[in-house]
Structures are given as C-alpha cells and as structure tokens.
C-alpha cells in the first residue's frame, strides 16, 4: 500500500460516519423545525455520504501496487474518482438551488429558534472535519481526499448560510420567512465554485501538468550536491495517486566509464528516494558533460 494510504483511508471512514449522522440530524431538525434550508442541507449531506464511499473505493483502488498491466501503479484512478466527487458536489448544488427556488415561492412558517443551536453545532463539527481531512489530504498528497475535505467545508458553509437566513427570519419576523431559502440558494453557488477549485488540480494531474516546482527544486539540489554530477538538465515530475514518478537528466564527466556514470546515477536515485518516500521511482538519464 502506498505511503499515507492507510491514513487517507481512515480519514474517509470518518467522513462516511460523520456525514451519515449529520444528514439524519439535519433532516429531523429541518422537518420539525420548519427549516427548508436545513432539509436542503440534509440532502447535501446525504450525497456526501455516497461521495465519501466513492472516495474510500477510489483510495483503495489507487493504492494497489503496480502490476504487469499497470507498471506505474493504479494512482491515476484517484483523480478520476475526484471527478466523480465533483459531480456529486454539482448535483448537491443543483438540488439545493432547485429546492430553494421552490421554497422561496411557497409560503411557510418561520423556522423554530432551536434550529440555530443545531446549525451552530453542525458548523463547528463540519469545519473540524474539514480541517482533519484536509490535513490528511495534504500529508498524503491525495487529490480525492482533498476533494472530500472540501465537501465538509461546503457543508459548513451551507449550514452557516442557513444560520444567517434563519436568524434574519426570526429577527425580522413576518415577510422574511423565506430568508433561509435565499441563504441556501446563495450557498449552492458557493458550492459550485468550490467544485471548480477541486476539479482544476485533479484535471492537471490527469494531464500530467507540471505543478511541483518545490519538489523539482529539491531533487535538483540533491543531484547537484552529489559527487560526480556536473549539472542537471531536464526534470519531469508526474503525480500518480499519492506518489510521484520522476524523470531526471544528469550530466557527468565525459571521460569516466559507463559503469562509473551508472553508479553515480544509482546513488543519486537512492538519495532522492531516501529523502522523498512519496516518490515511487526515479528514472535517471546520464549525459556526458561536453554535449550539454
């Protein structure tokens, strides 16, 4: 299993359990508290449960080791599952927007005051989930886990909007009963924006876009500092799941033997892998210095 995969999988289990419990709490509170915003919020949390399950499946598949048919491993499955998670976010936002517009045009009672207490608790819990899962996503370099973290953040924002809307409805009274519906509608737009922020890096990963300047700089530094390396030329990095594959060109003295150049390349590779366990493999091409 890839480095960090177990931690990422544990975080996905936390997401599944948390989303399921909160979806139930939101729905019950929304129905009995006359809050359409909370019901819409519960719908989003329900889709979050399914998306978190997909995250778990994606992480398990992407962490499978390389085989004859997949010599670079199965990591590319991770951004593909991220696309599916983004799809769930878009579906959630669409459902919330539709329900909000319907409820804006439907007369209903002002939400019960105790819904604010429930929403406040939900906001704190979901923001905590976001920070925990986001931290694991950064530690493991998992794009799908980062997407799942944003699911928690979008849920917290939706709940915050509902909190603001219900507060306005309670304070302003008659004529402002649908303030929480307007809040939910606004939140749906924010969720769509977050979906784009999640989609962009995952798309770059699938297209092998270069987004790893810091890692490249450190790899070149390690190579430059190794005895026998005169210069580095090309350095290409691509991400597959939670690991990286590196193609590096180094220049050595043109007068040394092939074996000596080969030994230098192997030592540079070992040093890079020692310093960066998240790098799965380094392919080093050796060039004579006088040809650069």
VEXROVEX-321451 format. One record per residue: y, z, x of N, C-alpha, C, O in turn; residue number from 1; residue in one letter. Coordinates in steps of 0.2 Angstrom, whole numbers, plus 5000, padded with zeros to 4 digits. Each point is the difference from the previous one (the first is absolute). Layout:
BEGIN
((Y Z X) (Y Z X) (Y Z X) (Y Z X) NUM A);
...
REM end
This chain:
BEGIN
((4994 5000 5004) (5006 5000 4996) (5006 5000 5004) (5000 5003 5006) 1 X);
((5005 4993 4992) (5006 4999 5004) (5004 5007 5001) (4999 5005 4996) 2 X);
((5005 4996 5010) (5004 5006 5001) (5004 5001 4994) (5004 4996 4998) 3 X);
((4996 5010 4999) (5005 5002 4995) (4997 4998 4993) (5003 5002 4995) 4 X);
((4991 4995 5005) (4998 4997 4993) (4998 5006 4996) (5001 5000 4994) 5 X);
((4996 5005 5009) (4997 5006 4996) (5006 5004 4997) (5000 5002 4994) 6 X);
((5006 4998 5010) (5006 5004 4997) (5003 4996 4995) (5002 5003 4995) 7 X);
((4998 4990 5005) (5003 4996 4995) (4996 5000 4994) (5002 5000 4994) 8 X);
((4991 5001 5006) (4996 5000 4995) (5001 5007 4996) (5000 5000 4994) 9 X);
((5000 5005 5010) (5002 5007 4997) (5006 5000 4996) (5001 5002 4994) 10 X);
((5004 4994 5009) (5007 5000 4996) (4999 4996 4994) (5003 5001 4995) 11 X);
((4993 4994 5005) (4999 4996 4993) (4996 5004 4995) (5002 4999 4994) 12 X);
((4994 5005 5008) (4997 5005 4995) (5005 5004 4997) (5000 5002 4994) 13 X);
((5004 5001 5010) (5006 5004 4997) (5004 4996 4995) (5002 5003 4995) 14 X);
((4999 4991 5007) (5004 4996 4995) (4997 4999 4993) (5003 5000 4995) 15 X);
((4990 4999 5006) (4996 4998 4994) (5001 5007 4995) (5001 4999 4994) 16 X);
((4997 5006 5009) (5000 5007 4996) (5007 5002 4998) (5000 5001 4994) 17 X);
((5005 4998 5010) (5006 5002 4998) (5003 4995 4994) (5003 5003 4995) 18 X);
((4996 4991 5006) (5002 4995 4995) (4997 5001 4993) (5003 5000 4995) 19 X);
((4990 5002 5005) (4997 5001 4994) (5002 5006 4996) (5001 5000 4994) 20 X);
((5000 5005 5010) (5002 5007 4997) (5007 4999 4997) (5002 5002 4994) 21 X);
((5003 4995 5010) (5007 4999 4998) (5000 4995 4994) (5005 5001 4995) 22 X);
((4991 4994 5005) (5000 4995 4994) (4999 5004 4993) (5003 4999 4995) 23 X);
((4992 5005 5006) (4998 5004 4994) (5006 5005 4998) (5001 5000 4994) 24 X);
((5001 5003 5011) (5006 5005 4998) (5006 4997 4997) (5003 5002 4995) 25 X);
((4999 4992 5008) (5005 4996 4997) (4999 4998 4993) (5005 5000 4996) 26 X);
((4989 4997 5003) (4999 4997 4993) (5000 5006 4995) (5003 4999 4995) 27 X);
((4994 5006 5006) (5000 5006 4995) (5007 5002 4999) (5002 5001 4994) 28 X);
((5002 5000 5012) (5007 5003 4999) (5004 4995 4996) (5004 5002 4996) 29 X);
((4995 4991 5006) (5004 4995 4997) (4999 4999 4992) (5005 5000 4997) 30 X);
((4989 5001 5001) (4998 4999 4993) (5003 5006 4996) (5003 4999 4995) 31 X);
((4995 5007 5008) (5003 5006 4996) (5007 5002 5001) (5003 5004 4996) 32 X);
((5000 4993 5010) (5007 5002 5001) (5005 4994 4998) (5006 5000 5001) 33 X);
((4991 4995 4995) (5004 4994 4998) (5004 4996 5006) (5005 4998 4999) 34 X);
((4992 5002 5006) (5003 4996 5006) (4996 4994 5001) (4994 5000 5003) 35 X);
((5009 4994 4996) (4997 4994 5001) (5000 4998 5007) (4996 4997 5003) 36 X);
((5009 5006 5001) (5000 4999 5007) (4995 5003 5004) (4997 4997 5004) 37 X);
((5001 5009 4993) (4994 5003 5003) (4993 4997 4998) (4996 4999 5005) 38 X);
((5004 4998 4989) (4994 4996 4999) (5000 4994 5004) (4994 4998 5003) 39 X);
((5011 4998 4998) (5001 4995 5005) (4998 5002 5007) (4996 4996 5003) 40 X);
((5006 5010 4999) (4998 5002 5006) (4993 5002 5001) (4997 4998 5005) 41 X);
((5000 5004 4989) (4992 5001 5000) (4997 4993 5001) (4994 5000 5003) 42 X);
((5008 4995 4994) (4997 4994 5001) (5000 4997 5007) (4995 4998 5002) 43 X);
((5011 5003 5001) (5000 4999 5007) (4995 5004 5004) (4997 4997 5005) 44 X);
((5003 5009 4994) (4995 5004 5004) (4993 4998 4999) (4995 5001 5004) 45 X);
((5003 4997 4990) (4994 4997 4998) (4998 4994 5004) (4994 5000 5003) 46 X);
((5011 4996 4998) (4999 4994 5004) (4999 5002 5007) (4997 4997 5004) 47 X);
((5007 5008 4998) (4999 5003 5007) (4993 5002 5002) (4998 5000 5005) 48 X);
((4999 5003 4990) (4993 5002 5001) (4996 4994 5002) (4996 5001 5005) 49 X);
((5004 4994 4991) (4996 4994 5002) (5002 4997 5007) (4996 4998 5003) 50 X);
((5011 5002 4998) (5002 4997 5006) (4998 5004 5006) (4998 4998 5005) 51 X);
((5002 5009 4994) (4997 5005 5006) (4993 4999 5001) (4997 5000 5005) 52 X);
((4999 4998 4989) (4993 4999 5001) (4999 4993 5004) (4996 5000 5005) 53 X);
((5008 4995 4994) (5000 4994 5004) (5002 5001 5007) (4997 4997 5005) 54 X);
((5008 5008 4996) (5002 5002 5007) (4994 5003 5004) (4998 4998 5006) 55 X);
((4998 5006 4990) (4994 5003 5003) (4995 4995 5002) (4997 5000 5006) 56 X);
((5002 4995 4989) (4995 4995 5002) (5002 4995 5006) (4996 4999 5004) 57 X);
((5011 5000 4996) (5002 4996 5005) (5000 5003 5007) (4998 4997 5005) 58 X);
((5003 5010 4995) (5000 5003 5006) (4993 5001 5003) (4998 4999 5006) 59 X);
((4997 5002 4989) (4993 5000 5002) (4998 4993 5003) (4996 5000 5005) 60 X);
((5005 4995 4992) (4998 4993 5002) (5004 4998 5006) (4997 4998 5005) 61 X);
((5009 5003 4996) (5004 4998 5006) (4998 5004 5006) (5001 4998 5006) 62 X);
((4996 5008 4993) (4998 5004 5006) (4993 4999 5002) (4998 5003 5005) 63 X);
((4999 4992 4992) (4993 4998 5002) (5000 4997 5007) (5005 4996 5002) 64 X);
((4991 5005 5003) (5000 4997 5006) (4999 4993 5000) (4998 4997 4996) 65 X);
((5004 5000 5010) (4999 4992 5001) (4992 4999 5000) (4996 5003 5001) 66 X);
((5003 4991 4996) (4993 4997 5000) (5000 4993 5002) (5005 4997 5002) 67 X);
((4990 4999 4997) (4999 4993 5003) (5005 4996 4996) (5003 4995 5002) 68 X);
((4997 5006 4991) (5005 4996 4996) (5007 5002 5000) (5004 4996 4998) 69 X);
((4997 5010 5005) (5007 5003 5000) (5001 5003 5007) (5001 5006 5001) 70 X);
((5000 4989 5004) (5000 5003 5007) (5007 5004 5001) (5000 5004 5005) 71 X);
((5005 4995 4991) (5006 5004 5001) (5000 5006 4995) (5005 5004 4999) 72 X);
((4990 4998 4998) (4999 5005 4995) (5002 4998 4993) (5001 4994 4999) 73 X);
((5000 5011 4996) (5001 4998 4993) (5007 5003 4999) (5002 5000 4994) 74 X);
((5002 5001 5011) (5007 5003 4998) (5005 4996 4996) (5004 5002 4997) 75 X);
((4995 4991 5003) (5004 4996 4996) (5000 5001 4993) (5004 4998 4996) 76 X);
((4990 5005 5002) (4999 5002 4993) (5006 5005 4997) (5001 5000 4994) 77 X);
((5001 5004 5011) (5005 5005 4998) (5006 4997 4997) (5002 5002 4995) 78 X);
((5002 4993 5008) (5006 4997 4997) (4998 4997 4993) (5004 4999 4996) 79 X);
((4990 4998 5004) (4998 4997 4994) (5000 5005 4994) (5002 4998 4994) 80 X);
((4995 5008 5007) (5000 5005 4995) (5007 5002 4999) (5002 5003 4995) 81 X);
((5002 4997 5010) (5007 5002 4999) (5004 4995 4995) (5004 5003 4996) 82 X);
((4994 4991 5004) (5003 4995 4995) (4998 5002 4993) (5003 5000 4995) 83 X);
((4990 5003 5005) (4998 5002 4993) (5004 5006 4998) (5001 5001 4994) 84 X);
((5000 5004 5010) (5004 5006 4999) (5007 4998 4997) (5002 5003 4996) 85 X);
((5001 4992 5008) (5006 4998 4998) (5000 4997 4993) (5005 5001 4996) 86 X);
((4990 4995 5002) (4999 4997 4994) (5000 5006 4994) (5003 4999 4995) 87 X);
((4993 5007 5007) (5000 5005 4995) (5007 5003 4999) (5002 5002 4995) 88 X);
((5002 4998 5011) (5007 5003 4999) (5004 4995 4996) (5004 5002 4996) 89 X);
((4995 4992 5004) (5004 4995 4996) (4998 5001 4993) (5004 4999 4995) 90 X);
((4989 5001 5004) (4998 5001 4993) (5003 5007 4997) (5002 5000 4994) 91 X);
((4998 5005 5010) (5003 5007 4998) (5007 4999 4998) (5002 5002 4994) 92 X);
((5002 4994 5010) (5007 4999 4999) (5001 4996 4993) (5004 5002 4997) 93 X);
((4992 4993 5003) (5000 4996 4994) (4999 5004 4993) (5003 4999 4995) 94 X);
((4991 5005 5005) (4999 5004 4995) (5005 5005 4998) (5002 5001 4994) 95 X);
((5001 5002 5011) (5005 5005 4999) (5006 4997 4997) (5003 5002 4995) 96 X);
((4999 4992 5008) (5006 4996 4997) (4999 4998 4993) (5005 5001 4996) 97 X);
((4989 4997 5003) (4999 4997 4993) (5000 5006 4995) (5003 5000 4995) 98 X);
((4994 5006 5007) (4999 5005 4995) (5007 5003 4999) (5002 5003 4995) 99 X);
((5002 4997 5011) (5007 5003 4999) (5004 4996 4996) (5004 5003 4995) 100 X);
((4996 4991 5005) (5004 4995 4996) (4998 5001 4992) (5004 5001 4996) 101 X);
((4990 5000 5003) (4997 5001 4993) (5003 5007 4998) (5002 5000 4994) 102 X);
((4997 5005 5010) (5002 5007 4998) (5008 5000 4999) (5002 5004 4996) 103 X);
((5002 4992 5008) (5007 5000 4999) (5002 4998 4993) (5005 5003 4997) 104 X);
((4991 4992 5001) (5002 4998 4993) (4996 5003 4994) (5001 4998 4994) 105 X);
((4996 5008 5008) (4996 5004 4995) (5003 5007 4999) (5000 5003 5005) 106 X);
((5003 4999 4990) (5003 5006 4999) (4994 5006 5001) (4995 4999 4997) 107 X);
((5007 5006 5007) (4995 5005 5001) (5004 5007 5001) (5006 5000 5001) 108 X);
((4990 5005 4999) (5003 5007 5001) (5002 5001 5008) (4998 4996 5004) 109 X);
((5007 5009 4997) (5002 5001 5007) (4993 5004 5003) (4997 5004 4996) 110 X);
((5002 4994 5010) (4994 5004 5003) (5001 5007 5000) (5006 5003 5001) 111 X);
((4988 5001 4999) (5000 5007 5001) (5003 5003 5006) (4998 4996 5006) 112 X);
((5006 5009 4995) (5002 5003 5006) (4995 5001 5005) (5001 4999 5006) 113 X);
((4993 5003 4992) (4995 5002 5005) (4998 4995 5004) (4996 5000 5005) 114 X);
((5005 4993 4993) (4998 4994 5004) (5003 5000 5006) (4998 4997 5005) 115 X);
((5008 5006 4996) (5004 5000 5006) (4996 5004 5005) (5000 4999 5006) 116 X);
((4997 5007 4992) (4996 5004 5005) (4994 4996 5002) (4999 5001 5006) 117 X);
((4998 4996 4990) (4994 4996 5002) (5002 4995 5005) (4997 4998 5005) 118 X);
((5009 4998 4993) (5002 4995 5005) (5002 5002 5007) (4999 4997 5005) 119 X);
((5004 5009 4995) (5002 5003 5006) (4994 5002 5004) (5000 4998 5007) 120 X);
((4995 5004 4990) (4994 5002 5004) (4997 4993 5003) (4997 5000 5005) 121 X);
((5003 4995 4990) (4997 4993 5002) (5004 4997 5006) (4997 4998 5005) 122 X);
((5009 5003 4995) (5004 4997 5005) (4999 5003 5007) (4999 4997 5005) 123 X);
((5000 5010 4995) (4999 5003 5006) (4993 4999 5003) (4999 4998 5006) 124 X);
((4996 5001 4989) (4993 4999 5002) (4999 4993 5003) (4997 4999 5005) 125 X);
((5006 4996 4991) (5000 4993 5002) (5003 4999 5007) (4998 4996 5004) 126 X);
((5008 5007 4997) (5003 4999 5006) (4997 5003 5006) (4999 4997 5005) 127 X);
((4997 5009 4994) (4996 5003 5005) (4994 4995 5001) (4998 4999 5006) 128 X);
((4999 4998 4989) (4995 4995 5001) (5002 4994 5004) (4997 4998 5005) 129 X);
((5009 5000 4994) (5003 4994 5003) (5000 5002 5008) (4998 4996 5004) 130 X);
((5005 5010 4997) (5001 5002 5007) (4993 5001 5004) (5000 4998 5006) 131 X);
((4995 5004 4991) (4994 5001 5003) (4996 4994 5001) (4998 4998 5006) 132 X);
((5002 4998 4989) (4997 4993 5001) (5003 4995 5004) (4997 4997 5004) 133 X);
((5010 5004 4996) (5004 4995 5004) (4999 5002 5008) (5000 4996 5004) 134 X);
((5000 5011 4997) (4999 5002 5007) (4993 4998 5002) (4999 4997 5006) 135 X);
((4996 5003 4990) (4993 4997 5002) (5000 4993 5001) (4997 4997 5004) 136 X);
((5007 4999 4992) (5001 4993 5000) (5003 4998 5007) (4998 4995 5003) 137 X);
((5007 5009 4999) (5003 4999 5007) (4996 5001 5005) (4999 4997 5005) 138 X);
((4997 5009 4995) (4996 5002 5005) (4994 4995 5001) (4998 4999 5006) 139 X);
((4999 4998 4989) (4995 4996 5000) (5002 4992 5000) (4995 4996 5001) 140 X);
((5011 5003 4999) (5003 4993 4999) (4996 4996 4995) (4999 4994 5000) 141 X);
((5000 5010 4994) (4997 4996 4994) (5005 4998 4995) (5004 5004 4997) 142 X);
((4996 4989 5002) (5005 4997 4996) (4998 5002 4993) (5005 5001 4996) 143 X);
((4989 4999 5002) (4998 5002 4993) (5001 5007 4998) (5002 5002 4995) 144 X);
((4998 5003 5010) (5001 5007 4999) (5008 5001 4999) (5002 5004 4996) 145 X);
((5002 4992 5008) (5007 5000 4999) (5002 4998 4993) (5005 5002 4997) 146 X);
((4991 4993 5001) (5002 4997 4993) (4998 5006 4995) (5004 5000 4995) 147 X);
((4991 5003 5006) (4998 5005 4996) (5005 5006 5000) (5001 5003 4995) 148 X);
((5002 4998 5011) (5005 5006 5000) (5006 4998 4996) (5003 5004 4997) 149 X);
((4999 4989 5003) (5005 4998 4996) (4999 5000 4993) (5005 5001 4996) 150 X);
((4989 4999 5002) (4998 5001 4993) (5002 5007 4998) (5003 5001 4994) 151 X);
((4996 5004 5010) (5002 5007 4999) (5007 5001 4999) (5003 5003 4996) 152 X);
((5001 4993 5009) (5007 5001 5000) (5003 4996 4994) (5005 5003 4997) 153 X);
((4992 4992 5001) (5003 4996 4994) (4998 5005 4994) (5004 5000 4995) 154 X);
((4991 5003 5005) (4998 5005 4994) (5005 5005 5000) (5003 5002 4994) 155 X);
((4999 5001 5012) (5005 5005 5000) (5007 4998 4998) (5003 5004 4996) 156 X);
((4999 4990 5005) (5006 4997 4998) (5000 4999 4993) (5005 5001 4996) 157 X);
((4990 4996 5001) (4999 4999 4993) (5001 5007 4996) (5003 5000 4995) 158 X);
((4994 5005 5008) (5000 5007 4997) (5008 5002 5000) (5002 5004 4996) 159 X);
((5001 4995 5010) (5007 5002 5001) (5004 4997 4995) (5005 5003 4997) 160 X);
((4994 4990 5002) (5004 4996 4995) (4999 5003 4993) (5005 5001 4996) 161 X);
((4989 5001 5002) (4998 5003 4994) (5004 5007 4999) (5002 5001 4995) 162 X);
((4998 5003 5011) (5003 5006 5000) (5008 4999 4998) (5002 5004 4996) 163 X);
((5001 4991 5007) (5007 4999 4999) (5001 4998 4993) (5005 5002 4997) 164 X);
((4991 4993 5001) (5001 4998 4993) (4999 5005 4995) (5004 5000 4995) 165 X);
((4991 5004 5005) (4998 5005 4995) (5006 5006 5001) (5002 5002 4994) 166 X);
((5001 4999 5012) (5005 5005 5000) (5006 4997 4997) (5004 5004 4996) 167 X);
((4998 4990 5004) (5005 4997 4997) (4999 5000 4992) (5005 5002 4996) 168 X);
((4989 4997 5002) (4999 5000 4993) (5000 5007 4997) (5003 5001 4994) 169 X);
((4995 5004 5010) (5001 5007 4997) (5007 5002 5000) (5002 5004 4996) 170 X);
((5002 4994 5009) (5007 5003 5001) (5004 4996 4995) (5004 5003 4997) 171 X);
((4996 4991 5003) (5004 4996 4995) (4998 5000 4993) (5004 4999 4996) 172 X);
((4990 5002 5003) (4998 5001 4993) (4999 4993 4996) (4998 4995 5003) 173 X);
((5003 5005 4990) (4999 4994 4996) (5004 4994 5003) (5005 5000 5002) 174 X);
((4991 4995 4998) (5003 4993 5002) (4997 4999 5007) (5001 4994 5003) 175 X);
((4996 5011 5000) (4998 4999 5007) (4993 5001 5001) (4997 5002 5005) 176 X);
((4999 4997 4989) (4993 5002 5000) (4996 4995 5005) (4995 5002 5002) 177 X);
((5008 4992 4999) (4996 4995 5004) (5002 5000 5007) (4999 4995 5004) 178 X);
((5005 5010 4998) (5002 5000 5007) (4994 5000 5005) (5001 4997 5006) 179 X);
((4994 5007 4992) (4994 5000 5005) (4997 4993 5000) (4997 4998 5005) 180 X);
((5003 4998 4990) (4997 4993 5000) (5004 4996 5005) (4997 4996 5003) 181 X);
((5010 5005 4997) (5004 4996 5004) (4999 5002 5007) (5000 4996 5005) 182 X);
((4998 5010 4996) (4998 5003 5007) (4994 4997 5002) (4999 4998 5006) 183 X);
((4996 5001 4990) (4994 4997 5002) (5000 4993 5001) (4997 4997 5005) 184 X);
((5008 4999 4992) (5001 4993 5001) (5003 4999 5007) (4998 4996 5003) 185 X);
((5007 5008 4999) (5003 5000 5006) (4995 5001 5006) (5000 4997 5005) 186 X);
((4995 5008 4993) (4995 5002 5005) (4995 4994 5001) (4998 4999 5006) 187 X);
((5001 4997 4989) (4995 4994 5001) (5003 4995 5005) (4997 4997 5004) 188 X);
((5010 5002 4996) (5003 4996 5005) (4999 5002 5007) (4999 4996 5004) 189 X);
((5002 5011 4997) (4999 5003 5006) (4993 4999 5003) (4999 4999 5006) 190 X);
((4996 5002 4989) (4993 4999 5002) (4999 4993 5003) (4996 4999 5004) 191 X);
((5007 4996 4992) (4999 4993 5002) (5003 4999 5007) (4997 4996 5005) 192 X);
((5008 5007 4997) (5003 4999 5006) (4996 5003 5006) (4999 4998 5005) 193 X);
((4998 5008 4993) (4995 5003 5005) (4994 4996 5001) (4997 5000 5005) 194 X);
((5001 4996 4990) (4994 4996 5000) (5002 4995 5006) (4995 4998 5003) 195 X);
((5011 4999 4997) (5002 4995 5005) (4999 5003 5007) (4998 4997 5005) 196 X);
((5005 5009 4995) (5000 5004 5007) (4993 5001 5003) (4999 5000 5006) 197 X);
((4996 5001 4989) (4993 5001 5002) (4997 4993 5002) (4996 4999 5005) 198 X);
((5006 4996 4991) (4997 4993 5001) (5002 4997 5006) (4995 4997 5004) 199 X);
((5011 5004 4998) (5002 4996 5006) (4996 5002 5007) (4998 4995 5003) 200 X);
((5001 5011 4999) (4996 5001 5006) (4993 4998 4999) (4997 4998 5005) 201 X);
((5000 5003 4989) (4993 4998 4999) (5000 4992 5001) (4995 4998 5003) 202 X);
((5009 4998 4995) (5000 4993 5000) (5001 4998 5008) (4997 4995 5002) 203 X);
((5008 5009 5001) (5000 4998 5007) (4994 5002 5004) (4999 4996 5005) 204 X);
((4997 5009 4993) (4994 5001 5003) (4995 4995 4999) (4996 4998 5005) 205 X);
((5003 4999 4989) (4996 4995 4999) (5001 4993 5004) (4996 4997 5002) 206 X);
((5011 5002 4999) (5002 4994 5003) (5001 5001 5008) (5002 4996 5003) 207 X);
((4996 5010 4999) (5000 5002 5007) (5007 4999 5003) (5001 4998 5006) 208 X);
((5004 5005 4990) (5007 5000 5002) (5001 5005 5005) (4997 5005 5000) 209 X);
((5007 4994 5005) (5001 5005 5006) (5005 5005 4997) (5006 4998 4999) 210 X);
((4992 5008 5001) (5004 5006 4997) (4999 5006 5005) (5001 5005 4997) 211 X);
((4996 4994 5009) (4998 5006 5004) (5004 5000 5007) (4996 5000 5005) 212 X);
((5010 4999 4995) (5004 5000 5006) (4999 5006 5004) (4999 5000 5007) 213 X);
((5000 5006 4990) (4999 5006 5004) (4994 5001 5004) (4999 5001 5006) 214 X);
((4995 4997 4990) (4994 4999 5003) (5000 4995 5006) (4997 5002 5005) 215 X);
((5006 4992 4994) (5000 4995 5005) (5003 5003 5006) (4998 4999 5006) 216 X);
((5008 5004 4993) (5003 5003 5006) (4996 5005 5004) (5000 5000 5006) 217 X);
((4996 5004 4991) (4996 5005 5003) (4994 4997 5004) (4998 5002 5005) 218 X);
((5000 4992 4991) (4994 4997 5004) (5002 4996 5006) (4997 5001 5005) 219 X);
((5009 4996 4995) (5003 4997 5005) (5001 5005 5006) (4999 4998 5006) 220 X);
((5004 5008 4992) (5001 5005 5005) (4994 5002 5004) (5000 5001 5006) 221 X);
((4995 5000 4990) (4993 5002 5003) (4998 4995 5005) (4998 5002 5005) 222 X);
((5002 4992 4993) (4998 4994 5004) (5004 5000 5006) (4997 4999 5006) 223 X);
((5010 5001 4993) (5004 4999 5006) (4999 5006 5005) (5000 4999 5006) 224 X);
((4998 5007 4992) (5000 5005 5004) (4993 5001 5004) (4998 5004 5004) 225 X);
((4997 4991 4994) (4994 5000 5003) (5000 4996 5007) (5003 4995 5000) 226 X);
((4994 5008 5005) (5000 4996 5006) (4996 4994 5000) (4995 4999 4997) 227 X);
((5008 4996 5006) (4997 4993 5000) (5003 4995 4994) (5000 4994 5001) 228 X);
((5004 5009 4994) (5003 4996 4995) (5007 4998 5002) (5004 5005 5001) 229 X);
((4997 4989 5000) (5007 4998 5002) (5005 4999 4995) (5006 5002 5000) 230 X);
((4991 4996 4994) (5005 4999 4994) (4995 4999 4994) (4994 4998 5000) 231 X);
((5009 5003 4994) (4997 4998 4994) (5004 4994 4996) (5006 5000 5001) 232 X);
((4990 4996 4996) (5003 4995 4997) (5000 5001 4992) (5003 5003 4997) 233 X);
((4992 4993 5000) (4999 5001 4993) (4997 5007 4998) (4996 5002 5004) 234 X);
((5006 5000 4990) (4997 5006 4997) (5000 4999 4993) (5005 5001 4997) 235 X);
((4989 4998 5000) (5000 4999 4993) (4996 5006 4997) (4995 5002 5002) 236 X);
((5008 5000 4992) (4996 5006 4997) (4999 4998 4993) (5005 4998 4996) 237 X);
((4990 5003 5001) (4998 5000 4993) (4997 5006 4997) (4996 5003 5004) 238 X);
((5005 4998 4990) (4998 5006 4997) (4994 4998 4995) (5001 4996 4996) 239 X);
((4993 5008 5005) (4995 4999 4995) (4998 5007 4998) (4996 5004 5003) 240 X);
((5006 4997 4990) (4999 5007 4998) (5004 5005 5003) (5006 5000 5000) 241 X);
((4990 5005 5003) (5004 5006 5003) (4999 4999 5008) (5002 5005 5004) 242 X);
((4996 4989 4998) (5000 4999 5007) (5003 4993 5002) (5002 4997 4996) 243 X);
((4999 5003 5011) (5004 4994 5003) (4995 4996 5005) (4996 5003 5003) 244 X);
((5006 4990 4997) (4996 4996 5005) (5006 4997 5004) (5005 4998 4998) 245 X);
((4994 5002 5009) (5005 4998 5004) (4998 4995 5005) (4995 5000 5003) 246 X);
((5009 4994 4997) (4999 4995 5005) (5006 5001 5006) (5006 4999 4998) 247 X);
((4992 5002 5008) (5005 5001 5005) (4998 4995 5006) (4995 5000 5002) 248 X);
((5011 4997 5001) (4999 4996 5006) (5003 5004 5005) (5006 5003 5000) 249 X);
((4991 4998 5006) (5002 5003 5006) (5000 4996 5006) (4996 4995 5000) 250 X);
((5009 5005 5004) (5000 4996 5006) (4998 5005 5006) (5002 5005 5001) 251 X);
((4994 4992 5004) (4997 5004 5006) (5001 4995 5006) (5002 4994 4999) 252 X);
((4998 5009 5006) (5001 4996 5007) (4995 4994 5000) (4994 5001 4999) 253 X);
((5008 4993 5002) (4996 4994 5000) (4995 5000 5005) (4995 4996 5000) 254 X);
((5006 5008 5005) (4995 5000 5006) (4994 5005 4999) (4995 4999 5004) 255 X);
((5005 5005 4991) (4994 5004 5000) (4994 4997 4996) (5001 4994 4998) 256 X);
((4993 5008 5003) (4994 4997 4997) (5000 5001 4992) (5004 5004 4997) 257 X);
((4992 4992 5000) (4999 5000 4993) (4998 5007 4998) (5002 5003 4995) 258 X);
((4993 5000 5009) (4997 5006 4998) (5006 5006 5001) (5000 5004 4995) 259 X);
((5004 4995 5010) (5005 5005 5000) (5005 5000 4994) (5002 5005 4997) 260 X);
((5000 4988 5001) (5004 4999 4994) (4997 5003 4994) (5003 5003 4996) 261 X);
((4990 4996 5004) (4996 5002 4994) (5000 5008 5000) (5001 5003 4994) 262 X);
((4998 5000 5011) (5000 5007 5000) (5007 5003 4998) (5000 5005 4997) 263 X);
((5005 4992 5006) (5007 5002 4998) (5001 5000 4992) (5002 5005 4997) 264 X);
((4996 4989 5000) (5000 4999 4993) (4996 5006 4996) (5003 5002 4995) 265 X);
((4991 4999 5008) (4996 5005 4996) (5003 5007 5001) (5000 5004 4995) 266 X);
((5003 4998 5010) (5004 5006 5001) (5006 5001 4996) (5001 5005 4997) 267 X);
((5003 4990 5002) (5005 5000 4996) (4998 5001 4993) (5003 5003 4996) 268 X);
((4992 4993 5002) (4997 5001 4993) (4998 5007 4998) (5002 5003 4995) 269 X);
((4994 5000 5010) (4998 5007 4999) (5006 5005 4999) (5000 5004 4997) 270 X);
((5005 4994 5007) (5006 5005 5000) (5004 4999 4993) (5002 5005 4998) 271 X);
((4998 4989 5000) (5004 4999 4993) (4996 5003 4995) (5002 5004 4996) 272 X);
((4991 4995 5004) (4996 5003 4995) (5000 5008 5000) (4999 5004 4995) 273 X);
((5001 4999 5011) (5000 5007 5001) (5007 5003 4997) (5000 5005 4997) 274 X);
((5005 4991 5004) (5007 5003 4997) (5001 4998 4993) (5004 5004 4997) 275 X);
((4992 4991 5000) (5001 4998 4993) (4994 5000 4997) (4997 4994 4999) 276 X);
((5000 5011 4998) (4993 5000 4997) (5000 4996 4994) (4995 4997 4997) 277 X);
((5011 5001 5000) (5000 4996 4994) (5000 4993 5002) (4999 4996 4995) 278 X);
((5001 5002 5011) (4999 4993 5002) (4992 4999 5001) (4997 5003 5003) 279 X);
((5001 4992 4993) (4992 4999 5000) (4998 4996 5006) (4995 5001 5002) 280 X);
((5009 4994 5000) (4998 4996 5006) (5006 4997 5003) (5005 4999 4997) 281 X);
((4995 4999 5009) (5005 4997 5004) (4997 4994 5004) (4995 5001 5004) 282 X);
((5007 4993 4994) (4998 4994 5004) (5005 4998 5005) (5006 4999 4999) 283 X);
((4992 5002 5008) (5005 4999 5005) (4998 4993 5004) (4995 4999 5002) 284 X);
((5010 4997 4998) (5000 4994 5004) (5003 5000 5006) (5006 5002 5001) 285 X);
((4991 4997 5005) (5003 5001 5007) (5002 4993 5002) (4997 4995 5000) 286 X);
((5009 5005 5003) (5004 4994 5003) (5002 5001 5007) (5002 5006 5001) 287 X);
((4998 4989 5003) (5002 5001 5007) (5008 5000 5000) (5003 4997 4996) 288 X);
((4999 5008 5008) (5008 5001 5000) (5004 4994 5002) (5005 4999 4997) 289 X);
((4992 4996 5007) (5004 4994 5002) (5001 4995 4995) (5003 4995 5000) 290 X);
((4993 5006 4994) (5001 4995 4994) (5004 5002 4995) (5001 4996 4995) 291 X);
((5002 5010 5005) (5005 5002 4995) (5007 4998 5002) (5005 5001 4996) 292 X);
REM end
